[in-house]
Amino acid sequence: MHSLLLIYQEEAAHEQWSQEELAAHFEAYSVVTDDMQKRGVMLVGDPLRPARTGTTVRVRKGKTLITAGPFAVTKEQLGGYYLINCKDLDEAIELAAKLPTASDLAGCIEIRPIMEFG
């Protein structure tokens, strides 16, 4: 079962963390990442730059409209992802629950199954 683990966090809160808090957070991610790699379920994963660095593209009536920044103003922003291949949803939930942002009051992990054709 191919799935994306989408990591949502409140960027404003995250940006106020000390260097020590950030280091501990990233170390906790490293532990989970290592576990996924050892299990052979992790295909790829990366943190994303802040939402304000994004570019949103829409095409309306044949015209391309470009907006600097995120698609929508939300409390939590997409901060990173893992593409995994687990045996089932239960294993994906187990791994998502281990990610530090799942325990953060200003964050959550969304599991989104990949549509597979053929």
N, CA, C and O atoms as a DFTB+ gen file, in Angstrom:
472 C
 N C O
     1  1       0.848      -1.175       0.000
     2  2       0.000       0.000       0.000
     3  2       0.898       1.244       0.000
     4  3       1.515       1.575       1.012
     5  1       0.959       1.918      -1.135
     6  2       1.732       3.158      -1.227
     7  2       0.915       4.300      -0.618
     8  3      -0.262       4.471      -0.933
     9  1       1.556       5.075       0.255
    10  2       0.890       6.196       0.914
    11  2       1.863       7.342       1.103
    12  3       3.078       7.152       1.162
    13  1       1.302       8.531       1.196
    14  2       2.067       9.696       1.616
    15  2       1.729       9.970       3.069
    16  3       0.560       9.976       3.452
    17  1       2.750      10.196       3.872
    18  2       2.554      10.725       5.212
    19  2       2.811      12.223       5.080
    20  3       3.950      12.644       4.883
    21  1       1.770      13.017       5.187
    22  2       1.862      14.465       5.030
    23  2       1.993      15.097       6.403
    24  3       1.140      14.901       7.269
    25  1       3.049      15.847       6.599
    26  2       3.379      16.417       7.896
    27  2       2.908      17.863       7.931
    28  3       3.447      18.718       7.228
    29  1       1.895      18.132       8.754
    30  2       1.371      19.491       8.891
    31  2       1.806      20.055      10.235
    32  3       1.723      19.386      11.265
    33  1       2.266      21.289      10.203
    34  2       2.697      21.939      11.431
    35  2       2.334      23.411      11.382
    36  3       2.134      23.985      10.312
    37  1       2.256      23.995      12.536
    38  2       2.001      25.424      12.643
    39  2       3.359      26.121      12.548
    40  3       4.122      26.154      13.514
    41  1       3.647      26.674      11.374
    42  2       4.972      27.253      11.123
    43  2       5.337      28.359      12.109
    44  3       6.483      28.443      12.550
    45  1       4.381      29.201      12.454
    46  2       4.674      30.319      13.359
    47  2       5.189      29.806      14.703
    48  3       6.131      30.370      15.260
    49  1       4.584      28.752      15.223
    50  2       5.027      28.173      16.495
    51  2       6.389      27.511      16.331
    52  3       7.269      27.662      17.178
    53  1       6.551      26.794      15.259
    54  2       7.788      26.076      14.986
    55  2       8.975      27.044      14.847
    56  3      10.080      26.734      15.293
    57  1       8.753      28.192      14.240
    58  2       9.824      29.172      14.026
    59  2      10.309      29.810      15.328
    60  3      11.369      30.436      15.349
    61  1       9.558      29.660      16.399
    62  2       9.952      30.243      17.687
    63  2      10.770      29.277      18.547
    64  3      11.199      29.642      19.642
    65  1      10.988      28.062      18.070
    66  2      11.741      27.085      18.834
    67  2      13.210      27.478      18.917
    68  3      13.746      28.113      18.009
    69  1      13.850      27.096      20.008
    70  2      15.286      27.327      20.167
    71  2      16.056      26.353      19.275
    72  3      15.492      25.385      18.763
    73  1      17.334      26.618      19.099
    74  2      18.186      25.717      18.316
    75  2      18.221      24.325      18.944
    76  3      18.264      23.320      18.234
    77  1      18.202      24.270      20.269
    78  2      18.208      22.980      20.964
    79  2      16.911      22.210      20.696
    80  3      16.937      21.002      20.461
    81  1      15.782      22.919      20.733
    82  2      14.493      22.270      20.459
    83  2      14.442      21.761      19.016
    84  3      13.963      20.655      18.763
    85  1      14.931      22.562      18.076
    86  2      14.961      22.143      16.671
    87  2      15.851      20.918      16.490
    88  3      15.486      19.974      15.789
    89  1      17.026      20.938      17.131
    90  2      17.948      19.805      17.017
    91  2      17.309      18.530      17.561
    92  3      17.430      17.470      16.947
    93  1      16.638      18.619      18.693
    94  2      15.970      17.456      19.282
    95  2      14.845      16.958      18.373
    96  3      14.653      15.752      18.213
    97  1      14.112      17.888      17.784
    98  2      13.011      17.552      16.869
    99  2      13.545      16.796      15.650
   100  3      13.008      15.754      15.275
   101  1      14.594      17.325      15.042
   102  2      15.154      16.681      13.851
   103  2      15.816      15.343      14.202
   104  3      15.797      14.420      13.388
   105  1      16.386      15.226      15.376
   106  2      16.961      13.950      15.811
   107  2      15.851      12.914      15.976
   108  3      16.021      11.756      15.594
   109  1      14.720      13.322      16.540
   110  2      13.581      12.403      16.686
   111  2      13.089      11.938      15.319
   112  3      12.728      10.773      15.153
   113  1      13.073      12.837      14.342
   114  2      12.711      12.449      12.972
   115  2      13.724      11.462      12.406
   116  3      13.347      10.521      11.707
   117  1      14.997      11.665      12.697
   118  2      16.036      10.759      12.194
   119  2      15.830       9.336      12.699
   120  3      16.045       8.371      11.966
   121  1      15.413       9.216      13.950
   122  2      15.169       7.887      14.534
   123  2      14.043       7.177      13.785
   124  3      14.167       5.999      13.448
   125  1      12.952       7.886      13.526
   126  2      11.819       7.280      12.812
   127  2      12.201       6.981      11.366
   128  3      11.846       5.930      10.832
   129  1      12.919       7.897      10.738
   130  2      13.360       7.692       9.357
   131  2      14.233       6.444       9.265
   132  3      14.055       5.632       8.356
   133  1      15.172       6.283      10.193
   134  2      16.029       5.094      10.215
   135  2      15.199       3.818      10.351
   136  3      15.478       2.818       9.690
   137  1      14.173       3.856      11.216
   138  2      13.293       2.698      11.399
   139  2      12.576       2.354      10.097
   140  3      12.499       1.185       9.722
   141  1      12.048       3.371       9.404
   142  2      11.349       3.128       8.136
   143  2      12.299       2.545       7.095
   144  3      11.924       1.647       6.342
   145  1      13.531       3.058       7.054
   146  2      14.506       2.550       6.088
   147  2      14.872       1.104       6.404
   148  3      14.987       0.285       5.492
   149  1      15.056       0.779       7.681
   150  2      15.390      -0.594       8.067
   151  2      14.262      -1.559       7.730
   152  3      14.513      -2.698       7.337
   153  1      13.017      -1.105       7.884
   154  2      11.862      -1.944       7.545
   155  2      11.696      -2.099       6.036
   156  3      11.020      -3.016       5.569
   157  1      12.316      -1.199       5.282
   158  2      12.188      -1.234       3.822
   159  2      10.899      -0.627       3.308
   160  3      10.499      -0.902       2.177
   161  1      10.231       0.203       4.125
   162  2       8.959       0.796       3.687
   163  2       9.121       2.224       3.164
   164  3       8.241       2.727       2.465
   165  1      10.228       2.876       3.492
   166  2      10.408       4.272       3.077
   167  2      10.948       4.333       1.658
   168  3      11.987       3.749       1.349
   169  1      10.228       5.048       0.799
   170  2      10.680       5.240      -0.567
   171  2      11.423       6.562      -0.700
   172  3      12.474       6.625      -1.339
   173  1      10.877       7.625      -0.095
   174  2      11.501       8.945      -0.117
   175  2      10.828       9.807       0.941
   176  3       9.695       9.532       1.336
   177  1      11.502      10.828       1.393
   178  2      10.916      11.765       2.344
   179  2      11.788      12.994       2.445
   180  3      13.015      12.903       2.398
   181  1      11.155      14.140       2.584
   182  2      11.894      15.395       2.671
   183  2      11.098      16.434       3.442
   184  3       9.868      16.452       3.389
   185  1      11.810      17.306       4.166
   186  2      11.132      18.475       4.729
   187  2      10.945      19.505       3.610
   188  3      11.666      19.501       2.612
   189  1       9.980      20.368       3.799
   190  2       9.726      21.432       2.823
   191  2      10.133      22.771       3.409
   192  3      10.128      22.953       4.627
   193  1      10.481      23.697       2.551
   194  2      10.752      25.065       2.992
   195  2       9.415      25.675       3.439
   196  3       8.361      25.131       3.111
   197  1       9.436      26.786       4.176
   198  2       8.184      27.390       4.670
   199  2       7.187      27.693       3.540
   200  3       7.573      27.947       2.399
   201  1       5.907      27.659       3.889
   202  2       4.835      27.883       2.917
   203  2       4.989      29.208       2.184
   204  3       4.609      29.316       1.018
   205  1       5.537      30.211       2.849
   206  2       5.682      31.524       2.213
   207  2       6.637      31.491       1.023
   208  3       6.636      32.420       0.215
   209  1       7.453      30.443       0.895
   210  2       8.387      30.342      -0.229
   211  2       7.753      29.665      -1.441
   212  3       8.367      29.586      -2.505
   213  1       6.529      29.179      -1.281
   214  2       5.856      28.478      -2.367
   215  2       5.297      29.422      -3.422
   216  3       5.221      30.635      -3.228
   217  1       4.916      28.835      -4.524
   218  2       4.260      29.556      -5.612
   219  2       3.022      28.764      -5.992
   220  3       3.102      27.554      -6.203
   221  1       1.880      29.431      -6.083
   222  2       0.628      28.791      -6.450
   223  2       0.304      29.152      -7.893
   224  3       0.356      30.322      -8.275
   225  1      -0.033      28.133      -8.699
   226  2      -0.354      28.330     -10.111
   227  2      -1.790      27.897     -10.360
   228  3      -2.197      26.801      -9.974
   229  1      -2.541      28.758     -11.002
   230  2      -3.910      28.458     -11.427
   231  2      -4.035      28.863     -12.892
   232  3      -3.421      29.836     -13.331
   233  1      -4.828      28.116     -13.634
   234  2      -5.151      28.508     -15.007
   235  2      -6.651      28.750     -15.059
   236  3      -7.447      27.852     -14.781
   237  1      -7.023      29.961     -15.414
   238  2      -8.433      30.363     -15.507
   239  2      -8.681      30.994     -16.868
   240  3      -8.040      31.973     -17.251
   241  1      -9.634      30.404     -17.586
   242  2      -9.990      30.889     -18.921
   243  2      -8.752      31.010     -19.808
   244  3      -8.594      31.980     -20.550
   245  1      -7.877      30.008     -19.715
   246  2      -6.691      29.959     -20.547
   247  2      -5.544      30.843     -20.087
   248  3      -4.493      30.858     -20.728
   249  1      -5.712      31.570     -19.009
   250  2      -4.664      32.466     -18.526
   251  2      -4.024      31.874     -17.270
   252  3      -4.720      31.446     -16.349
   253  1      -2.684      31.855     -17.244
   254  2      -1.948      31.351     -16.091
   255  2      -1.816      32.461     -15.050
   256  3      -1.292      33.538     -15.335
   257  1      -2.300      32.181     -13.838
   258  2      -2.226      33.128     -12.731
   259  2      -1.250      32.583     -11.705
   260  3      -1.364      31.434     -11.276
   261  1      -0.305      33.398     -11.319
   262  2       0.727      32.978     -10.379
   263  2       0.631      33.833      -9.126
   264  3       0.570      35.060      -9.200
   265  1       0.619      33.168      -7.969
   266  2       0.561      33.857      -6.686
   267  2       1.738      33.392      -5.839
   268  3       1.974      32.191      -5.706
   269  1       2.462      34.323      -5.278
   270  2       3.541      33.962      -4.354
   271  2       2.919      33.507      -3.049
   272  3       1.978      34.125      -2.552
   273  1       3.442      32.431      -2.500
   274  2       2.949      31.948      -1.219
   275  2       2.031      30.754      -1.359
   276  3       1.846      30.221      -2.453
   277  1       1.456      30.337      -0.236
   278  2       0.653      29.111      -0.201
   279  2      -0.698      29.276      -0.895
   280  3      -1.156      30.386      -1.165
   281  1      -1.316      28.131      -1.170
   282  2      -2.621      28.084      -1.821
   283  2      -3.692      28.732      -0.957
   284  3      -4.554      29.449      -1.464
   285  1      -3.639      28.483       0.328
   286  2      -4.668      29.006       1.226
   287  2      -4.031      29.377       2.561
   288  3      -2.994      28.837       2.949
   289  1      -4.663      30.287       3.234
   290  2      -4.211      30.645       4.574
   291  2      -4.836      29.641       5.540
   292  3      -6.058      29.552       5.654
   293  1      -3.988      28.895       6.228
   294  2      -4.456      27.890       7.170
   295  2      -3.629      27.976       8.445
   296  3      -2.558      28.582       8.467
   297  1      -4.134      27.368       9.493
   298  2      -3.399      27.357      10.757
   299  2      -2.154      26.479      10.640
   300  3      -1.089      26.840      11.139
   301  1      -2.287      25.328       9.983
   302  2      -1.176      24.396       9.829
   303  2      -0.768      24.338       8.360
   304  3      -1.616      24.343       7.468
   305  1       0.540      24.281       8.122
   306  2       1.057      24.233       6.771
   307  2       1.759      22.895       6.534
   308  3       2.261      22.263       7.464
   309  1       1.781      22.484       5.277
   310  2       2.486      21.262       4.907
   311  2       3.977      21.505       5.072
   312  3       4.541      22.379       4.415
   313  1       4.620      20.735       5.948
   314  2       6.023      20.957       6.264
   315  2       6.954      19.889       5.733
   316  3       8.170      20.076       5.736
   317  1       6.410      18.770       5.275
   318  2       7.241      17.700       4.758
   319  2       6.397      16.480       4.458
   320  3       5.180      16.484       4.642
   321  1       7.062      15.434       3.991
   322  2       6.332      14.236       3.601
   323  2       7.248      13.022       3.613
   324  3       8.471      13.146       3.559
   325  1       6.647      11.872       3.684
   326  2       7.309      10.592       3.439
   327  2       6.444       9.842       2.446
   328  3       5.223       9.807       2.600
   329  1       7.039       9.249       1.442
   330  2       6.358       8.311       0.558
   331  2       6.759       6.935       1.047
   332  3       7.939       6.583       1.043
   333  1       5.769       6.155       1.470
   334  2       6.042       4.848       2.067
   335  2       5.269       3.765       1.329
   336  3       4.311       4.048       0.609
   337  1       5.696       2.533       1.516
   338  2       4.996       1.373       0.970
   339  2       4.849       0.366       2.096
   340  3       5.745      -0.440       2.345
   341  1       3.706       0.419       2.778
   342  2       3.424      -0.451       3.928
   343  2       2.531      -1.603       3.511
   344  3       1.916      -1.588       2.444
   345  1       2.475      -2.602       4.380
   346  2       1.616      -3.749       4.077
   347  2       0.129      -3.392       4.185
   348  3      -0.712      -3.973       3.498
   349  1      -0.188      -2.405       5.078
   350  2      -1.585      -2.022       5.247
   351  2      -1.686      -0.682       5.987
   352  3      -0.676      -0.104       6.388
   353  1      -2.910      -0.205       6.158
   354  2      -3.149       1.069       6.837
   355  2      -2.675       1.030       8.281
   356  3      -2.182       2.034       8.796
   357  1      -2.817      -0.111       8.940
   358  2      -2.371      -0.213      10.338
   359  2      -0.881       0.086      10.479
   360  3      -0.473       0.776      11.413
   361  1      -0.071      -0.424       9.564
   362  2       1.366      -0.148       9.626
   363  2       1.641       1.332       9.342
   364  3       2.505       1.933       9.980
   365  1       0.913       1.919       8.393
   366  2       1.082       3.349       8.096
   367  2       0.709       4.192       9.316
   368  3       1.393       5.170       9.619
   369  1      -0.359       3.829      10.017
   370  2      -0.775       4.545      11.230
   371  2       0.292       4.412      12.311
   372  3       0.618       5.388      12.985
   373  1       0.829       3.222      12.476
   374  2       1.887       3.001      13.468
   375  2       3.078       3.931      13.204
   376  3       3.598       4.553      14.130
   377  1       3.502       4.022      11.956
   378  2       4.645       4.873      11.606
   379  2       4.308       6.347      11.749
   380  3       5.117       7.117      12.266
   381  1       3.131       6.749      11.300
   382  2       2.720       8.153      11.414
   383  2       2.686       8.589      12.872
   384  3       3.066       9.714      13.197
   385  1       2.236       7.713      13.741
   386  2       2.147       8.045      15.172
   387  2       3.516       8.240      15.808
   388  3       3.627       8.903      16.839
   389  1       4.553       7.675      15.213
   390  2       5.911       7.818      15.743
   391  2       6.558       9.150      15.343
   392  3       7.531       9.574      15.967
   393  1       6.035       9.803      14.323
   394  2       6.633      11.064      13.878
   395  2       6.405      12.143      14.926
   396  3       5.292      12.279      15.433
   397  1       7.433      12.911      15.262
   398  2       7.322      13.901      16.337
   399  2       6.169      14.889      16.159
   400  3       5.551      15.289      17.146
   401  1       5.875      15.279      14.958
   402  2       4.815      16.266      14.733
   403  2       3.439      15.717      15.096
   404  3       2.525      16.491      15.378
   405  1       3.278      14.398      15.093
   406  2       1.999      13.803      15.494
   407  2       1.694      14.098      16.958
   408  3       0.528      14.171      17.345
   409  1       2.730      14.268      17.772
   410  2       2.556      14.551      19.203
   411  2       2.580      16.036      19.529
   412  3       2.294      16.435      20.658
   413  1       2.916      16.844      18.549
   414  2       3.014      18.289      18.735
   415  2       1.603      18.885      18.732
   416  3       0.808      18.582      17.842
   417  1       1.293      19.717      19.707
   418  2      -0.037      20.332      19.766
   419  2      -0.324      21.207      18.549
   420  3      -1.483      21.488      18.245
   421  1       0.730      21.639      17.852
   422  2       0.566      22.500      16.676
   423  2       0.836      21.721      15.393
   424  3       1.346      22.287      14.427
   425  1       0.501      20.432      15.369
   426  2       0.767      19.651      14.168
   427  2      -0.036      18.380      14.088
   428  3      -0.717      17.995      15.039
   429  1       0.050      17.725      12.930
   430  2      -0.614      16.447      12.713
   431  2       0.011      15.774      11.492
   432  3       0.735      16.403      10.721
   433  1      -0.280      14.496      11.334
   434  2       0.168      13.729      10.184
   435  2      -1.073      13.216       9.456
   436  3      -1.937      12.587      10.067
   437  1      -1.160      13.479       8.170
   438  2      -2.250      12.934       7.347
   439  2      -1.687      11.789       6.526
   440  3      -0.645      11.931       5.886
   441  1      -2.370      10.661       6.541
   442  2      -2.005       9.523       5.692
   443  2      -2.894       9.587       4.460
   444  3      -4.120       9.543       4.561
   445  1      -2.267       9.691       3.306
   446  2      -3.033       9.773       2.066
   447  2      -2.614       8.630       1.142
   448  3      -1.511       8.659       0.596
   449  1      -3.483       7.612       0.955
   450  2      -3.149       6.507       0.051
   451  2      -2.951       7.018      -1.383
   452  3      -3.630       7.939      -1.837
   453  1      -2.016       6.400      -2.064
   454  2      -1.735       6.721      -3.468
   455  2      -2.665       5.881      -4.343
   456  3      -2.816       4.678      -4.130
   457  1      -3.283       6.531      -5.328
   458  2      -4.126       5.812      -6.279
   459  2      -3.201       5.049      -7.226
   460  3      -2.335       5.644      -7.867
   461  1      -3.382       3.758      -7.312
   462  2      -2.532       2.940      -8.164
   463  2      -3.344       2.409      -9.331
   464  3      -4.444       1.885      -9.151
   465  1      -2.792       2.550     -10.528
   466  2      -3.465       2.108     -11.747
   467  2      -2.745       0.897     -12.314
   468  3      -1.522       0.781     -12.230
   469  1      -3.527       0.000     -12.891
   470  2      -2.933      -1.126     -13.605
   471  2      -2.640      -2.322     -12.821
   472  3      -2.139      -3.307     -13.362
